[in-house]
């Protein structure tokens, strides 16, 4: 049986004339920009399960990410880059990138994240956000344009620079790019529009059970241990809770490389 959807049941997200990103107005003033933005708005407005999960998780994690971005002097709009990279899940890509900010192992160590058999700080929200900020600062020092900075997070600073030079252009929107990078900034803009105009795009987050920030207490681990499960019980919690709140800890053993490590536990 064919399903007929009448016109009154179809909600089309409005296309704005401009979108603000990092304090700059981006004009949506030609068919190319309109259709690239329209594609991402449609994809995210009608992919309800994914976008609803994004709203739920953002309520828990955006405050922490925003705090780190502010500390590092990075525009808060980059939280949407983090969102499209991972869906605010500790995801692993087919290529081996991990965490909210999807660092590859070599890039993670370049930005002072510990990655070994016991610890993977790509999965540490605060530390990986700080590492991402270092990259974003370096990219901004090079390009002096936040949309090019965002594009470089996908294709690398070298890739952006060589493409700008080859095509004799100065901005992201006029570049002919591979499909992924061509969509990348528009995906960020689409999520920003949807989050800032929820009802216009068919979402009513007041009716959703959003995930609340988890009340935690921070405990210093002052010496290496071969039995974190036992240590967790001594702290009045469980190994499962320790792992849920500290996904960067990979197993039941933890060797200190510095004086102490801070571990989040239920408050």
N, C-alpha and C positions, 0 to 999 in steps of 0.2 A: 504494500500500500504506500502510495506517495504522500509525503507530508507537505502540506501547503502552508507557507508562512505568509500571512497577510501583512500589508505595509504597516499597519498600526502596531505590530509586534516587533518590528525591527527598529533598534535604536542605533543610530550611527553617531559615533563620536565626532564632535565638531572639530574642524581644522582651524587653528588660530592663524592670525596674520603674522604673528611673531612668537617666539619662545625665548624666555630669559634663561640663560645658562651662565652661572658664575658671574652674575651681575651684568652680562652683556646681552643685548637684544639680538636674536638671530631671526632675520626676516625669512618668512616662508612665502617667497614672492615669485616663484616660477613653478612650472609643472613638475620639474624634477624634485625639488625640495618638498612640494606638496605630496607627491605620490610616495616618496620615501618615508615621510612622516606618517602618512595615512596607513601605509602597510604595517608599521609597528604599532600604531594605535589600535588598528583592527585586530592584529595578532594578540595583543595583550588584553584588550577589552573583552574579547570573546573566548580567550583561553582561561576560563573562570577558575579552574582548580589551581593553576599555577599562580595567577594574580592574587587570588584570595589568600593562598599560603604566603605570598609576599607581604600582604598587609599584616597578616598575623605575626610573622616573624619580625617584620620591621618594627612593630610596636615594642618588641623585646630588645632588639639589637641596635636600632638606629640611635638611641640616646648615647650608647657607648661609642659607636662609630663617630657620631657628630662631635662628641667631646674630644676624641683624638684628633679629628680633622681641625677643629678650632685651635687646639694646642699647637699644632704644627703649621698653622697659617694657611691651610688648604681650604678652598671654598667647600661649603657643606654639600653642594650639589654632587660632589664626587661620591656621596653615599649611594647614588643611583648607579654609578659605575660598578661599585661593589655588588649591588643588587643584581644587575644583569650578568655579572661574571659568575655568580654562584647561587642566586636565589636565596642568599643568606643561609645556606646550608654548607656543612663541611664537606663539600663535594670534591671528587677526584675526577679529572678529565681523562679521556683516553690517552692523552699524551703524557699524563703523570702530574699535571698541575693540581695543587690542592689548596683547600681552605677558602675562606670568604673572598680573598683577593687573588686566588688562583696563581700562586707562585710555582714556577718550576723549581726543582731542587737546586740547580746551580745558581739561579737568580736569588733564591732565598738565602743561600750562604753569602752571596755577594752583598746582600743587605743585612748581614749580621743576624740572621735567624738560624737557630740551632736545628739541624736536621741530622738525626742519626737513628740507631736502632731503638733508643729509649724515648727520644723526644723529637717531635716535629712541630716547631713553632709556627709553621704555616697555618696550623690549626689553632693558634693562640690569637684571639680576636684583637686584643690591644696591641700586641707586638707586631702582628702582621699588618695592622692598619698603620702603625708607625713606619714600618718598612715601605709600605705603599706610598706613604707621604714623602719619603726620601726620594723615591723614583719620580713622583709627580713634581717635586720641587726642581729636580735636575732637568726634567723635560720642559718645565716652564722657563727655566733659565735659558734654555736653548731656543724655544719657539716663541715665547712671549704671547702665547695664544692658548686659552684653556681647551678649546675644541681640538686643536692639534695635539695637545697633551693627552687628551682622552683617546684620540685615535692612535697615538703612539703606544698606549698601554696595550693595544691589540696587535699592532704590527711592528712595534719597536721604533725607537727614535731614528735609527739608521734608515729603516724602511720609509718613514715619513719624510725624512730629509731628502733622500734620493728621489722620491716620487715628486716632491715639490720642485726640485731642480729640473728633473726630466720633463715635467709638464709645464714648467714656467708659470706656476701658480703660487699664491700666497696663503690660501685658506683651504680648509678641509672640504668645504661644500662644493668647490669647483674641481676637485680631483676625481679622476677616473681610477677607481680602486677595485681590489678584489671584493667579492660579494660580502664577505664577513665584515671587513673594515668599512665598506660602504654603508652597511646597515648599523654599525656599532654605535656611533654617536646618536643616530636617530632612535635607537632602542633606549638610550639613556634619556633623551628628550621625551620620548613617549611615556616612560615610567614616571618621570617628573610631572608631566601634565596629568596623568591619571591619579597620582598620589595627591596632587594639589587641587584637583577638581573631581573628586571621587564620584559624587552623585551624577555629574554631567556624563560620566562614562559608565554609569549603571552599577556603581558599587555603593553599598550602604554599610560602612564599617561599624556604625553604632549597633547594627543587628548581628555583627559577627562576634564570636568569642575570641578576641585578640589574645595573643600570648603575652602575659605580663612579664616584666623584668623579674628575674629570680633573685630573691633576697639571699645574699651571700655574706660569709665572713672569710677573711683572708688569713691564712696560717702560714708561717714560715717553716719550711723544711730545712732543718739546720745541719743535717748530716745525711749522707747517702744511705739508701735502704734497698734491701733485696726483697722486701715484702710490704708493698704499699697497701695491700689489703688489710694487713694487721695494723699498719699505721693509721689507716682510715678508721678502723674500729676504735682504736685508742682515742681518736679525735671525736668520737661520738657519732660517726656516720658510717656509710657503707662504701665498699669499693665501687659499686655501681654508681652511686652519687658522685664520688670523686671523679670517675671517668666521664660522666655526663657533663660535669662542670669544667673539666679540664681535658678536652679531647686531644690536646697536644701531648699528653702523656700516653705513650703507646703500649706499655705493658705493666707488669707488676714490680718492676725494678727501676730505680731512679738514682743515677750517679750525678752528684753535684760537680759542676765545672766552675762554680763561683762560690761565694760564701754561703748563700742561701738561695732557695727558690720559693716564690710565693704561690700557694695553691689555694684555689677557691673551694670552699666547702659550704654546705647549706647553713643558713643563719639559724 
